[in-house]
Amino acid sequence: MYKYVHGGDVYSHKLTSGGKAFVDFSANINPLGLPLGVKNAVKKAIKQCINYPDPFCLELKEALAKFLKVEEEYLFLGNGASDVLFRLVLTLKPRRALLLAPTFADYERALHTVDCKIGHYKLSAANGFKVEKNILKQITARTDMVVICNPNNPTGQITDKKILEAIIEKCANVKAYLLIDECFMDFVDKNQEYTMCGELEKYSNLIILKAFTKIFAMPGLRLGYCLCADNDLQRELYENGQDWSVSVLAQEAGKAALKEPVYLHESSFVVKEERKYLITQLELLGAEIYGSKANYIFFRLEHPKNLVELLQEQGYLIRSCANYRNLGNDFYRIAVKTRVLNRSLIKAMKEARKHAIFTGTY
């Protein structure tokens, strides 16, 4: 049976044994929830569902290009960032790729669909799981694609822009594509200092992956996109998949989301404050924090060893990182939520530690 490896599985964990609804800290979604304007747009768009969706997302693409200050021709939209990722891999069919370890699991899953041989640049706790310049040694003439998640998932660590510039230059020299996943970049403080969107015109082998999913809290609507200046690649992306990958509801939701500047400003403030609060509280519990520059906290906590199970018993879902490459079972990731929920999780973690000590399972 297929094993689901991501967070956000609220369907298998609906209620605790005591009948309490779970609080999901395993999926990294904007804590402010779906914007009201998006909710209203989706309701209004239901009557349009009698028609096929626009296969080119013309209105959404125009609005998104203005929002991002990029050329419309650079945009390709799909049914979430993962859908775009799989279509990119199917289109490019890389033979050899380089991934970070640890990083998001779907890069490897997508690459396996085209029998791509995968190498890994191993990140280390010793330097905070940062990408360093020695990654360039692993990019060779045999490399067809390099994938960098920035900020990385699950670490939340940022790759220095100068290193990214060196990587894209090396990729250009060996005729490899560089795919940078910036799905969590919107949550990073001063993110304009880190994004590579400004390099698209200069490098036709640069692809940037983004989504509405996380920043606008709409994972159930599925809306993601990539940016690339390669016209041939853009055309081939349309050829290698169905024409209607973005639903009517998702397109209308996307257009409405781009009209929510106040929501984005409030989100930035809340995430920054709550991230700081969680880091402080986790450190008081003895956790070692790494990266964590986005809307999630990546940490190592040796005790209690059965933290995930103890928190589930109290109605909280967190992400064990044990199934990520290059990580052990004492690494975890939690989403940044509102102060009330964050405080309740910290309280539950304290209770879990007391329980483990009392039962001798610490």
Rosetta blueprint (number, residue, H / E / L):
1 M L
2 Y L
3 K L
4 Y L
5 V L
6 H L
7 G L
8 G L
9 D L
10 V L
11 Y L
12 S L
13 H L
14 K L
15 L E
16 T L
17 S L
18 G L
19 G L
20 K L
21 A E
22 F L
23 V E
24 D E
25 F L
26 S L
27 A L
28 N L
29 I L
30 N L
31 P L
32 L L
33 G L
34 L L
35 P L
36 L H
37 G H
38 V H
39 K H
40 N H
41 A H
42 V H
43 K H
44 K H
45 A H
46 I H
47 K H
48 Q H
49 C H
50 I H
51 N L
52 Y L
53 P L
54 D L
55 P L
56 F L
57 C L
58 L H
59 E H
60 L H
61 K H
62 E H
63 A H
64 L H
65 A H
66 K H
67 F H
68 L H
69 K L
70 V L
71 E L
72 E H
73 E H
74 Y H
75 L E
76 F E
77 L E
78 G E
79 N L
80 G L
81 A H
82 S H
83 D H
84 V H
85 L H
86 F H
87 R H
88 L H
89 V H
90 L H
91 T H
92 L H
93 K L
94 P L
95 R L
96 R E
97 A E
98 L E
99 L E
100 L E
101 A E
102 P L
103 T L
104 F L
105 A H
106 D H
107 Y H
108 E H
109 R H
110 A H
111 L H
112 H H
113 T L
114 V L
115 D L
116 C L
117 K E
118 I E
119 G E
120 H E
121 Y E
122 K E
123 L L
124 S L
125 A H
126 A H
127 N H
128 G L
129 F L
130 K L
131 V L
132 E L
133 K H
134 N H
135 I H
136 L H
137 K H
138 Q H
139 I L
140 T L
141 A L
142 R L
143 T L
144 D L
145 M E
146 V E
147 V E
148 I E
149 C E
150 N L
151 P L
152 N L
153 N L
154 P L
155 T L
156 G L
157 Q L
158 I L
159 T L
160 D L
161 K H
162 K H
163 I H
164 L H
165 E H
166 A H
167 I H
168 I H
169 E H
170 K H
171 C H
172 A H
173 N H
174 V H
175 K L
176 A L
177 Y E
178 L E
179 L E
180 I E
181 D E
182 E L
183 C L
184 F L
185 M H
186 D H
187 F H
188 V L
189 D L
190 K L
191 N H
192 Q H
193 E H
194 Y L
195 T L
196 M L
197 C H
198 G H
199 E H
200 L L
201 E L
202 K L
203 Y L
204 S L
205 N L
206 L E
207 I E
208 I E
209 L E
210 K E
211 A E
212 F L
213 T L
214 K L
215 I L
216 F L
217 A L
218 M L
219 P L
220 G L
221 L L
222 R L
223 L L
224 G E
225 Y E
226 C E
227 L E
228 C L
229 A L
230 D L
231 N H
232 D H
233 L H
234 Q H
235 R H
236 E H
237 L H
238 Y H
239 E H
240 N L
241 G L
242 Q L
243 D L
244 W L
245 S L
246 V L
247 S L
248 V H
249 L H
250 A H
251 Q H
252 E H
253 A H
254 G H
255 K H
256 A H
257 A H
258 L L
259 K L
260 E L
261 P H
262 V H
263 Y H
264 L H
265 H H
266 E H
267 S H
268 S H
269 F H
270 V H
271 V H
272 K H
273 E H
274 E H
275 R H
276 K H
277 Y H
278 L H
279 I H
280 T H
281 Q H
282 L H
283 E H
284 L H
285 L L
286 G L
287 A L
288 E E
289 I E
290 Y E
291 G L
292 S L
293 K L
294 A L
295 N L
296 Y E
297 I E
298 F E
299 F E
300 R E
301 L L
302 E L
303 H L
304 P L
305 K L
306 N L
307 L H
308 V H
309 E H
310 L H
311 L H
312 Q H
313 E H
314 Q L
315 G L
316 Y E
317 L E
318 I L
319 R E
320 S E
321 C L
322 A L
323 N L
324 Y L
325 R L
326 N L
327 L L
328 G L
329 N L
330 D L
331 F E
332 Y E
333 R E
334 I E
335 A E
336 V L
337 K L
338 T L
339 R H
340 V H
341 L H
342 N H
343 R H
344 S H
345 L H
346 I H
347 K H
348 A H
349 M H
350 K H
351 E H
352 A H
353 R H
354 K H
355 H H
356 A H
357 I H
358 F H
359 T H
360 G L
361 T L
362 Y L
